[in-house]
């Protein structure tokens, strides 16, 4: 049974009792997530459980003076335990071991809990064993290379940030691996013979840009394939013609931005879709239209807004806020602090669920985004609850700490771009003589 910290006080920034309803004016008008006269039974169940937790929190607040507190030490202990030992139930994630490492290491980074030298060395050594001679990282030692664990492994090594961690990445074979997964449509397969979707594009673009192995030919025409995934709703789908989804939308927008092709995106349509994914009652985000709130979308949806803000500021900075993202940062933090902390450590999807490393990572990432309004010249903080709740700022495009991203970029950008054998062969065959994106 899931539990939550019974905080004895609430601040004026916290939400009113559920009986009064919740309304946090966004930058654009919100539409109901579901018809209000006929709520879906699952939605009603979630709202009831969230409402019960909010009522409990508010009733306790009448007698004490404390504010909501992020149970930092409990979460740190939960994550450190997971780096050393996992229960047998995690055997189903044997092909996702670099992901488990990244989720734990990044969550600790956000909580400002540095790995010991021994822990960092053990992580680097393990990830070295996940890297294949042909390039890229597999889901575990001896497993086939796959773009998803490659992204996770690179991010984890970047977060550790030592020379040994950086040098663990074989950039020459990594570039070969990326070329081997590129399709004639300029999309990317997740692995050899595997599926093609927008996750593969983002993972390829992210690791290529972060480690400085990106070339013009490697991603020629890729932005146009990404744009085929923007749906009529405004968000992005996994493949052309499918339903818009929070995770896929983040992948699409982040990849376009990293490729300097964001001008292709229908930004107003995307913005309208994104602001309507914040739930009016719960305060958290849903992943798709007419779906339930889920803590992980705190980042997949919340992380869109720093990117969108940066892009819109290039067009019309005067009409943008200089201190707030275009969603209710307070409401999101309230949901995560009151409803998504587990008493034994770790964070959860929604009330009634158990903790896991995935949701711990992405709820904390989303909370960090909600706490820090950061542009080139401005840094405004919005910390709900106790000041000690403040988290380390994250880089919205990579989802690693800002400092880690800057340090890695400085290191790798001082190295020459590899001259991949696959790239030379591809260019010699003429397969990369495609129309370049007009910038």
N, C-alpha and C positions, 0 to 999 in steps of 0.2 A: 504493500500500500504506500502510495506516495505521501510524503509529508512536506511541510513547509515551515520556515521560521515564523514564529508568532511575534511579530514586531509590535511593541506596545504603543506606538504613536504614529500619527501620520501628519505630514506637513500640509500647508495650504495648497501645495502644488499637486497633491495626490487627488485621486478621483473622488467624486461624491458617492454616497451609498447607491447601490444598484437600483433601489426603488426610485431614485431621482433621475436615473438615466445618466448617460455619459455623453458629453459633447466637447470635442476639442477642435476649434475652428482651424482647418488646414488652409494652405495657400489657395487651393482650388476646392470647390464644393464637393463634398463626399456624397455618393449615392449609397443607399442601403445595400449591404452585402447580400441580403436575401429579402424577399417580400416580407414586410413587417406584419401583415395580417395572417400569413401562413408560414411561420418559421419552420425550418426543417427540424425534425426531432433531434438529430445529432447536434445541431446548432443550439437548440434550446437546452440540451443536456450540458453542453460546454458552458454556455452562459450561466446556467444555474450553479455549476461548480465554481466558476470564477466569481460569481456574485457572492457565494457563501464565503469564499476566502476573503473577499474585500470587506464584507460585513464583519467578519471576525476581526480583521485588521483594524477596521474603524472603531469597533466597540472597545477594543483594547486601548486604542489611542485616546479615549476619553479620560483615562486614569493615569497615564504616564506621559513623560515629556520627550522620550527618545524618538528619533527619526528612523525610517527604514535603513537597514544596514545590509550591505553585501557581505555574506558570510565567507569572506576571502580565505581565511585559513582552512576552513572545511573543504572548500573547492580545491585549494592547493594540495591538501593531503590526499584527496580523492584522485587527483591527476598524477601525483607522484607515485601512488600505489599502482596505478595503471601502467606506468612506464616500466615497472619492475615485474608485475605479475597480473595476469588477467584470469578470471574464472573460466571454467570449461565451456560456458555458454558462448564465449567469443570465438570458438573454433570455426563457426560459420564465416568469420571475417578473416580467415587465414590468407585469402588472396587480397586483403586490404591492409596489410600490416604497416606499410608506409603511411597510410591514412591515419591509423591509430596513433602513430608517432607524431604526425603533423598536428592532429587535433589536440593532443596532450601538450606538445611543446608550444604551440601557438597560444593555447588557453593560458598556460603558465606565463608566457610572455606578456599577454594582456593584463594578467594579474600582477605583473611586475615581480615575478618569482623566477629568478635566474637559475638555470641548471648548474649543478656543481660541475667541476671539471671532469669528475669520474662519470657523471650522467651524460654530459655532452660527448665525451669520448666514446662511450658505449653506443650512443645513438648514431654517431658518425660511422663507427665500425659496422653496426648492423646495416645501415643504408648502403655502405660500400658493397656488402654481400648481396644486396638486392639489385645492384647494377649489373647489366649484362655486357659482355664483350662487344656485342653488336650495337650497343647504344640503348639508352633509356633504362628505366627501372621497372622491375616486376613487382607483383603484389607480395613477394617474399623471396628469400634466397632460392635460386634455381627455377623461378617462375618466369614465364614469357614477359617481355617488356610490354608495357601498357601505358597509354598517355595519362590516365588518371593517377596511378601511383607515382609516375614520373613527376607530375605536378606537385604531389604531396611531398615527395622526397626532396625535390629542389627547394620548396618552401621551407621545409624543416631545416635543411642545411643552411639556408640563408638566415634563418632565425638564430641558429647557433652562432653563425657569424665569425668563426675562427678561420684562419688560413687553411687549416686541415679540412674544415668543413667545405670551404669553397673549392679546394683542390680535389675533393672527393668526386666532384662532378666532371666526368670526361666530356668536355665540350665538343671535341671532334666527333666522337661516336654519337653524342646526343644530336648533333646536327644531321648526321647520317640517318639516325632513327626517325627524325621528323620528316626528312625528305621521303623516306620509305613509306610513310603513312599518308602523304599528300595524294589526293585523287585528281582526276582530270578536271573535275568541277572546281578545284581549288579548296575543297573542304578537306577534312582529315579523319581518317579511321582511328578508332580508339586503340586498335592493335592490329597486327597483321591478319588480314582476312576478317576483321571485325566490323562492327556497326559504324555508320557515319552519323554524327550529330554535332550540334553546336558546342557541346562540352569538349569534344576533341579539338575543335578550332580554338577555343579559349585556352585550354591546357597547353596546346602547342605555341600559341602566341605568347602566353604568359612566361613560360620557361625560356622561350627564345629571346624575348626582350630582357628578361631579368639576368640572363647569363651571357648576353651579347653574342648570340649565335644567329640572330635574325638577319636575313638578307632580303633584298627586294624581290628576288625571284621566288623565294620560299613561300611568300604570302601574296604573290601576284594574283589579283582577282578574287582573293578570299573575302574582302569586304562585300563584294557583290553577292557572293553565296550567303553570307550572313544576313544581308538585307532580304533575301528570299524567305527568311524565317520570321520577319516581323509580320505579325498577324493583323487582321482587321481591328482587333481590340486595341492594339498599340504595343503590347508586349511581344516578346520573342518566344518562338516554339523551338522544340528540339530539332526538328527538320521542317522543311517547307511544307506548309499546308496544315500543320497541326495546331493544337491549342496553346495559347500563351501561358507561360509558367514562370514563376519567380526565379528559380535557379537558372533556367535557360535564358531568361531576360538579362540577368546579371552577366552571364557568359557572353551574350551577344553585344551588349553595350560596352562592357569592359574591353572585349577584343577589338571592336571598332575604334575605341578611344586609343588603345595601345598602337593600333595601325594608322592612327591619324586620319581616320576615315569617318569620324563621327558626323560629318556634314551630310552623309547619306541617310542618316536615321531620321524618321518622322518623329522629331522630338516632342512636339505638342501632344501627339497621340500617345506616345509612351508615357509622358508625364501624367496625363489624365488617367491612364490605366494604373500607374504606380500609386498615385495618391489614393485611389479607390480600393487598394488592397489593405489599407490599415483599417482594422475592425473598429466600428464606432463604439461598441460596448467594451470589448476586452482591452483595446489599446495596442495589441500586437498585430502582426501581419498574417494574412492568408497567402497561400502560394498561387492560387488560381481563383477565378471568379466563382462565387458560390461554394467555396470550400471553408474549412474550419481554420481557426487561428493555429499557428505552429511557431514555437520559439525560434526554430532555425531560420525562418524567414525574416527575423530581426535583422540579419545581415543580407540575405539574398535579395530582399526588397529594400530594406533600409540602406544598404550599401549603394543602391542606385542613385540616391539623392545627392551625395557629394559629387558624383560624376556628372549628373544632370546640371547641378548648380554651376559647376565649372564650365560646362559647355554653353549654358544659357548666358553666363556672365560675359562670354566673348561676343554675344549678340546684343545684349541689352542689360548691362550691369545696373543701370539706374533704377530699374523696376524690380530688382531682386533684393531680398533681405540681406543685410550685412551682419546678421547675428544669429540666424536660425535657418535650418534646412526646411524644405517644403513638406514636412510631416510633423506630427506632434511628438517631439522628442521626449516630453515629459510622460505622455501616456504610455509610450513603449517601455520606458524605464520602470514605470509603476507596474506594468504587467509582469516584467521579468523579475523584479525584486519581490513582489508580493506573491506571485503565482507560480514562478518557475524555479525556485530554489528548493533543493532537496535537503532534508535535515541531516543526511549522512554525507553530504557533499555532492557536487555536480549539479548541473541544471537540466531542465526537462522541457519537453515539447509543450505540454499543457497539464493542468491539474489532473491527477490520477495516473500519470505516466511515471516511469522510473527514469533515473538519470543515465546518461551515456555520454561518451566522449564527443560524439558528433554534435549533439545539442549543446553540450557545455561549451564547445568551441564557438559555434555560430551564434548562440545567444549572447555570449560575452563580446564577440565581434560586433554584433548589432548594438549592444549597449554602449560600446566604445564610440561607435558612429554617432549615437544619440547624445553622447556627452560632449563631443568635441565638434564645434563648427570651425572648420579650418580652411582658409583660402591662402593664396600666396602672401597676403599682407595682414590677414586677420586670424585670430584664434580666440573664440569665445567659448566658454565652458557652460554647460547646462547639466549640473549634477543634482539629480533627485535624491533626497534623503541625506544621510550623513556625508560630510565632505570626504571621508575616507573611502567612499564608494568609487572615487575616480579611478578610471582604468587608463592603461597606456593607449595612445592614439594608434589607429591602424591605417595602413595605406589601402584605400578603397579598391584600387585596381588589382592588387595582388593578394590582399588579405594577409599580410604580415605586418609587423610593426613598422611605422614610418621610418624609424631610425635604422631598422634592419634592411629595409628596401633601399634606403639611401646609401648605406655602407656597401651593400652588395653591388649596386649599380656602379659605384666608384671603383670597386675592385675589378669587376669584369669589364667595364668600359675601358680600362687601361690595358686590356689584353686584345690582341688582334682577333678579328672575326675568323673562325676556322674556314679553311678552303676545302669544303666537303667533296669527297669523291663522287657522292651521289648528286650533289649540286652540279658539278662539272658535267657529269654524264647527262643529266636532265637538260642542261642548257645546250649541250652539243646536239642533243636529239631534237631541240626546238620545242619541247613541251612547255617551256616557260615563256615563250614569246606570245604572251597574252596581253590583252588591253590593260594598261595601268590605270589605277584609280586616279581620277582627275582631282587634284587638290588645289 
